[in-house]
Amino acid sequence: MKSKILITGVTSGIGRSLTIESLKRGYHVWGIARRGSILREIKKNTKKNKFDFTSTDLSQSDAWEKIIRQIKRKKFVPNIVVFNAAISEDDLKDGIDLNSTRDIFETNYFSVLDGIERLLPYVKKDTQFIGISSISALKGNAREGIGYSGSKSSLNLAFETLQQKYSKNYHFTIVAFGPVATGMNPYKKNQFLSISEKDAVSLINKAVDERKQRYEKPIFLFLFVKIVKLLPQNISNLMFSVIENLRKKLLEE
Ligand SMILES: NC(=O)c1ccc[n+]([C@@H]2O[C@H](COP(=O)([O-])OP(=O)(O)OC[C@H]3O[C@@H](n4cnc5c(N)ncnc54)[C@H](OP(=O)(O)O)[C@@H]3O)[C@@H](O)[C@H]2O)c1
């Protein structure tokens, strides 16, 4: 059976590369994003009607209703769903900007839960749900703000919980990245510690092929953060601030 894959956030970065790679693999792709012009352009460049899309803002409460209506009309039943769309903005510039924190959670977290809830009665047994997460889920970071890391750690825990609840019928997989040289990453120019978009897509495809519960890349960076977090607080704070200063310098270069 050829896979049908639904991917959110297909108009740039990892989602766009994953879409192109999935089309190469022969999958039928249903893409979601706000920018209709880019979605139409992807469709135009795709042969054999293998790409369909819904242009919608996932932070809005009716987004998934619209998506489900459109995929049902076309009898598109995904057996892989990749929740990739996310936003990252500093909601801690001048105190806590609650509106911004809420916006981040709507897109990065609540829309994922809404999508799962609405897809579960529609998809077949054995469907895999993949949540794209980040190393930011492992530690707070004043540079990044509150919402991004908070939403990604919530996503990790939600997928862990859903896997326990539905392990007999479905797969819930988290694929987490350190910095990726793409849209969301401010260190695009200086790619020290970054992985490429191609490596990120390969890891998602590995997750699709193996269907384990968790994937992380680069492994050494995740290990480093996990180990440093076990050290006494003052030592771990010092180590993280050294790394942060180094990254700041790289960004300025
Ligand atoms: N880049 C990194 O360094 C990095 C590191 C770790 C994890 N990640 C994770 O990897 C995933 C992709 O990151 P990326 O760097 O490829 O991001 P990106 O280039 O900024 O792309 C984000 C995608 O999400 C879509 N999107 C954002 N808000 C949306 C909304 N409200 N409704 C619908 N679509 C929306 C955007 O499309 P429209 O603007 O057209 O809506 C775009 O296609 C994210 O989950 C991110 O957290 C990235």
The ligand as an SDF file (V2000), in Angstrom:
LIG
                    3D

 48 52  0  0  0  0  0  0  0  0999 V2000
   14.5320   25.2310   12.4870 N   0  0  0  0  0  0  0  0  0  0  0  0
   15.0010   24.7730   13.6270 C   0  0  0  0  0  0  0  0  0  0  0  0
   16.1150   25.0980   14.0520 O   0  0  0  0  0  0  0  0  0  0  0  0
   14.1970   23.7820   14.4320 C   0  0  0  0  0  0  0  0  0  0  0  0
   14.7970   23.1470   15.5200 C   0  0  0  0  0  0  0  0  0  0  0  0
   14.0660   22.2320   16.2730 C   0  0  0  0  0  0  0  0  0  0  0  0
   12.7550   21.9440   15.9320 C   0  0  0  0  0  0  0  0  0  0  0  0
   12.1900   22.5870   14.8670 N   0  0  0  0  0  0  0  0  0  0  0  0
   10.7860   22.2930   14.5730 C   0  0  0  0  0  0  0  0  0  0  0  0
   10.6660   21.8990   13.2110 O   0  0  0  0  0  0  0  0  0  0  0  0
    9.3870   22.3150   12.7030 C   0  0  0  0  0  0  0  0  0  0  0  0
    9.5750   23.1040   11.4190 C   0  0  0  0  0  0  0  0  0  0  0  0
   10.4720   24.1790   11.6440 O   0  0  0  0  0  0  0  0  0  0  0  0
   11.0410   25.0740   10.4320 P   0  0  0  0  0  0  0  0  0  0  0  0
   12.3030   25.6870   10.8900 O   0  0  0  0  0  0  0  0  0  0  0  0
   11.0080   24.2810    9.1760 O   0  0  0  0  0  0  0  0  0  0  0  0
    9.9250   26.2400   10.4100 O   0  0  0  0  0  0  0  0  0  0  0  0
    9.5480   27.2960    9.3020 P   0  0  0  0  0  0  0  0  0  0  0  0
   10.4930   27.2790    8.1440 O   0  0  0  0  0  0  0  0  0  0  0  0
    9.3140   28.5750   10.0190 O   0  0  0  0  0  0  0  0  0  0  0  0
    8.1420   26.7160    8.7670 O   0  0  0  0  0  0  0  0  0  0  0  0
    7.0090   26.7020    9.5600 C   0  0  0  0  0  0  0  0  0  0  0  0
    5.8500   26.1750    8.7310 C   0  0  0  0  0  0  0  0  0  0  0  0
    4.6860   26.1670    9.5680 O   0  0  0  0  0  0  0  0  0  0  0  0
    3.6320   26.8590    8.9190 C   0  0  0  0  0  0  0  0  0  0  0  0
    2.8170   27.5330    9.9320 N   0  0  0  0  0  0  0  0  0  0  0  0
    3.2300   28.3420   10.9330 C   0  0  0  0  0  0  0  0  0  0  0  0
    2.1810   28.8040   11.6280 N   0  0  0  0  0  0  0  0  0  0  0  0
    1.0720   28.2670   11.0480 C   0  0  0  0  0  0  0  0  0  0  0  0
   -0.3180   28.3820   11.2930 C   0  0  0  0  0  0  0  0  0  0  0  0
   -0.8090   29.1430   12.2940 N   0  0  0  0  0  0  0  0  0  0  0  0
   -1.1810   27.7080   10.5010 N   0  0  0  0  0  0  0  0  0  0  0  0
   -0.7090   26.9570    9.4780 C   0  0  0  0  0  0  0  0  0  0  0  0
    0.5840   26.8010    9.2040 N   0  0  0  0  0  0  0  0  0  0  0  0
    1.4700   27.4580    9.9660 C   0  0  0  0  0  0  0  0  0  0  0  0
    4.3270   27.8600    7.9810 C   0  0  0  0  0  0  0  0  0  0  0  0
    3.5080   28.1170    6.8470 O   0  0  0  0  0  0  0  0  0  0  0  0
    2.6670   29.4540    6.5740 P   0  0  0  0  0  0  0  0  0  0  0  0
    3.4900   30.6170    7.0570 O   0  0  0  0  0  0  0  0  0  0  0  0
    2.4540   29.4340    5.0920 O   0  0  0  0  0  0  0  0  0  0  0  0
    1.4130   29.2670    7.3360 O   0  0  0  0  0  0  0  0  0  0  0  0
    5.5370   27.0460    7.5300 C   0  0  0  0  0  0  0  0  0  0  0  0
    5.1980   26.2390    6.4280 O   0  0  0  0  0  0  0  0  0  0  0  0
    8.7410   23.1340   13.8250 C   0  0  0  0  0  0  0  0  0  0  0  0
    7.8600   22.3040   14.5510 O   0  0  0  0  0  0  0  0  0  0  0  0
    9.9000   23.5220   14.7080 C   0  0  0  0  0  0  0  0  0  0  0  0
    9.5150   23.7430   16.0450 O   0  0  0  0  0  0  0  0  0  0  0  0
   12.8750   23.4940   14.1070 C   0  0  0  0  0  0  0  0  0  0  0  0
  1  2  1  0
  2  3  2  0
  2  4  1  0
  4  5  1  0
  4 48  2  0
  5  6  2  0
  6  7  1  0
  7  8  2  0
  8  9  1  0
  8 48  1  0
  9 10  1  0
  9 46  1  0
 10 11  1  0
 11 12  1  0
 11 44  1  0
 12 13  1  0
 13 14  1  0
 14 15  2  0
 14 16  1  0
 14 17  1  0
 17 18  1  0
 18 19  2  0
 18 20  1  0
 18 21  1  0
 21 22  1  0
 22 23  1  0
 23 24  1  0
 23 42  1  0
 24 25  1  0
 25 26  1  0
 25 36  1  0
 26 27  1  0
 26 35  1  0
 27 28  2  0
 28 29  1  0
 29 30  1  0
 29 35  2  0
 30 31  1  0
 30 32  2  0
 32 33  1  0
 33 34  2  0
 34 35  1  0
 36 37  1  0
 36 42  1  0
 37 38  1  0
 38 39  2  0
 38 40  1  0
 38 41  1  0
 42 43  1  0
 44 45  1  0
 44 46  1  0
 46 47  1  0
M  CHG  2   8   1  16  -1
M  END
$$$$
